């Protein structure tokens, strides 16, 4: 049976129409936006995690030094630069429900906002100066 009406030659329908190309471009653009957005978000999260890890490193180091000696024996300059971020810290001896504690507060700037963590541990007993 022969088709009725117009018949197209084999070369008349080769290629894509402009509408098909535009739809494909929109779909591809949307996919790229989603992929690049997730990459950007993961890079920001990694930066935040690195700064937080740096703050915990500074706090842990300061608490270890304070536990090894007197709080007053810590360096006078209470700033430390790690990975391009300046951390400020202070260690204090406080009395809590569990007894004497060493508390370290670390602050830094992140995207024009001030961030802070507090880390504490049991303080070693102080020397009472009892001697012979």
C-alpha positions as a Markdown table, in Angstrom:
| # | Residue | x | y | z |
|---|---|---|---|---|
| 1 | Unk | 0.0 | 0.0 | 0.0 |
| 2 | Unk | 1.3 | 3.4 | -1.0 |
| 3 | Unk | 1.1 | 6.3 | 1.5 |
| 4 | Unk | -1.1 | 9.0 | 0.3 |
| 5 | Unk | -0.3 | 12.7 | 0.5 |
| 6 | Unk | 3.1 | 14.2 | 0.6 |
| 7 | Unk | 6.1 | 12.0 | 1.0 |
| 8 | Unk | 9.4 | 13.4 | 2.2 |
| 9 | Unk | 12.7 | 12.5 | 0.6 |
| 10 | Unk | 15.3 | 10.8 | 2.9 |
| 11 | Unk | 17.3 | 14.1 | 3.2 |
| 12 | Unk | 14.4 | 16.4 | 4.0 |
| 13 | Unk | 14.2 | 15.4 | 7.7 |
| 14 | Unk | 18.0 | 15.2 | 8.5 |
| 15 | Unk | 19.0 | 17.2 | 11.6 |
| 16 | Unk | 17.2 | 18.8 | 14.5 |
| 17 | Unk | 14.7 | 21.6 | 14.5 |
| 18 | Unk | 15.4 | 24.9 | 16.2 |
| 19 | Unk | 12.9 | 24.1 | 18.9 |
| 20 | Unk | 14.6 | 20.8 | 19.7 |
| 21 | Unk | 17.9 | 22.4 | 20.0 |
| 22 | Unk | 16.5 | 25.1 | 22.3 |
| 23 | Unk | 14.9 | 22.5 | 24.6 |
| 24 | Unk | 18.1 | 20.6 | 24.8 |
| 25 | Unk | 20.0 | 23.7 | 25.7 |
| 26 | Unk | 17.6 | 24.6 | 28.5 |
| 27 | Unk | 17.8 | 21.1 | 29.9 |
| 28 | Unk | 21.6 | 21.2 | 29.8 |
| 29 | Unk | 21.7 | 24.6 | 31.4 |
| 30 | Unk | 19.5 | 23.6 | 34.2 |
| 31 | Unk | 21.6 | 20.5 | 34.9 |
| 32 | Unk | 24.8 | 22.7 | 34.9 |
| 33 | Unk | 23.2 | 25.1 | 37.4 |
| 34 | Unk | 22.4 | 22.2 | 39.8 |
| 35 | Unk | 25.8 | 20.6 | 39.5 |
| 36 | Unk | 27.7 | 23.9 | 39.9 |
| 37 | Unk | 25.5 | 24.9 | 42.9 |
| 38 | Unk | 26.3 | 21.7 | 44.7 |
| 39 | Unk | 30.0 | 22.0 | 44.1 |
| 40 | Unk | 29.9 | 25.6 | 45.4 |
| 41 | Unk | 28.0 | 24.5 | 48.5 |
| 42 | Unk | 30.4 | 21.7 | 49.2 |
| 43 | Unk | 33.4 | 24.1 | 48.9 |
| 44 | Unk | 31.8 | 26.5 | 51.3 |
| 45 | Unk | 31.1 | 23.7 | 53.8 |
| 46 | Unk | 34.7 | 22.4 | 53.5 |
| 47 | Unk | 36.0 | 25.9 | 54.3 |
| 48 | Unk | 33.8 | 26.2 | 57.3 |
| 49 | Unk | 34.9 | 22.8 | 58.5 |
| 50 | Unk | 38.6 | 23.7 | 58.1 |
| 51 | Unk | 38.2 | 26.9 | 60.1 |
| 52 | Unk | 36.3 | 25.0 | 62.9 |
| 53 | Unk | 39.0 | 22.3 | 63.0 |
| 54 | Unk | 41.6 | 25.1 | 63.2 |
| 55 | Unk | 39.8 | 26.6 | 66.2 |
| 56 | Unk | 39.6 | 23.2 | 67.9 |
| 57 | Unk | 43.3 | 22.7 | 67.3 |
| 58 | Unk | 44.1 | 26.1 | 68.9 |
| 59 | Unk | 41.8 | 25.4 | 71.9 |
| 60 | Unk | 43.3 | 21.9 | 72.4 |
| 61 | Unk | 46.8 | 23.2 | 72.2 |
| 62 | Unk | 46.1 | 26.0 | 74.7 |
| 63 | Unk | 44.4 | 23.7 | 77.1 |
| 64 | Unk | 47.2 | 21.2 | 77.0 |
| 65 | Unk | 49.8 | 23.9 | 77.7 |
| 66 | Unk | 47.6 | 25.3 | 80.5 |
| 67 | Unk | 47.3 | 21.8 | 82.0 |
| 68 | Unk | 51.0 | 21.3 | 81.9 |
| 69 | Unk | 51.8 | 24.5 | 83.7 |
| 70 | Unk | 50.1 | 27.5 | 85.2 |
| 71 | Unk | 47.5 | 29.5 | 83.2 |
| 72 | Unk | 49.7 | 32.5 | 83.7 |
| 73 | Unk | 52.6 | 30.7 | 82.0 |
| 74 | Unk | 50.8 | 30.8 | 78.6 |
| 75 | Unk | 52.2 | 33.1 | 75.9 |
| 76 | Unk | 51.3 | 36.7 | 76.3 |
| 77 | Unk | 50.3 | 36.9 | 72.6 |
| 78 | Unk | 47.0 | 35.0 | 72.5 |
| 79 | Unk | 46.7 | 34.9 | 68.7 |
| 80 | Unk | 47.5 | 32.2 | 66.3 |
| 81 | Unk | 47.4 | 32.1 | 62.5 |
| 82 | Unk | 46.4 | 28.8 | 60.9 |
| 83 | Unk | 45.6 | 28.5 | 57.2 |
| 84 | Unk | 45.2 | 32.3 | 56.7 |
| 85 | Unk | 42.8 | 32.6 | 59.6 |
| 86 | Unk | 43.7 | 34.5 | 62.8 |
| 87 | Unk | 42.3 | 32.9 | 65.9 |
| 88 | Unk | 42.2 | 34.7 | 69.3 |
| 89 | Unk | 42.0 | 32.7 | 72.4 |
| 90 | Unk | 42.0 | 32.9 | 76.2 |
| 91 | Unk | 42.2 | 30.3 | 78.9 |
| 92 | Unk | 40.8 | 30.7 | 82.3 |
| 93 | Unk | 40.4 | 28.5 | 85.4 |
| 94 | Unk | 36.8 | 28.2 | 86.5 |
| 95 | Unk | 34.9 | 26.3 | 89.2 |
| 96 | Unk | 32.2 | 24.2 | 87.9 |
| 97 | Unk | 29.9 | 21.4 | 89.3 |
| 98 | Unk | 32.6 | 18.9 | 88.5 |
| 99 | Unk | 35.4 | 20.9 | 90.2 |
| 100 | Unk | 38.1 | 23.1 | 88.8 |
| 101 | Unk | 38.0 | 23.4 | 85.0 |
| 102 | Unk | 40.2 | 24.9 | 82.4 |
| 103 | Unk | 38.1 | 26.7 | 79.8 |
| 104 | Unk | 39.5 | 27.9 | 76.5 |
| 105 | Unk | 37.4 | 30.3 | 74.3 |
| 106 | Unk | 38.6 | 30.7 | 70.7 |
| 107 | Unk | 37.2 | 33.4 | 68.4 |
| 108 | Unk | 37.7 | 34.2 | 64.7 |
| 109 | Unk | 36.1 | 36.0 | 61.9 |
| 110 | Unk | 34.3 | 34.2 | 59.1 |
| 111 | Unk | 32.5 | 36.2 | 56.4 |
| 112 | Unk | 32.4 | 39.3 | 58.5 |
| 113 | Unk | 30.8 | 37.5 | 61.4 |
| 114 | Unk | 32.5 | 36.7 | 64.6 |
| 115 | Unk | 32.6 | 32.9 | 65.5 |
| 116 | Unk | 33.4 | 31.4 | 68.8 |
| 117 | Unk | 33.9 | 28.0 | 70.4 |
| 118 | Unk | 34.4 | 27.0 | 74.0 |
| 119 | Unk | 36.3 | 23.9 | 75.0 |
| 120 | Unk | 36.9 | 22.9 | 78.6 |
| 121 | Unk | 38.5 | 20.1 | 80.6 |
| 122 | Unk | 39.2 | 19.2 | 84.2 |
| 123 | Unk | 42.1 | 21.2 | 85.6 |
| 124 | Unk | 45.0 | 19.4 | 87.2 |
| 125 | Unk | 45.3 | 20.1 | 90.9 |
| 126 | Unk | 47.1 | 23.4 | 91.7 |
| 127 | Unk | 50.3 | 23.3 | 93.8 |
| 128 | Unk | 49.5 | 24.7 | 97.2 |
| 129 | Unk | 53.1 | 25.6 | 97.7 |
| 130 | Unk | 53.3 | 23.2 | 100.6 |
| 131 | Unk | 56.9 | 22.4 | 101.2 |
| 132 | Unk | 59.4 | 21.5 | 103.9 |
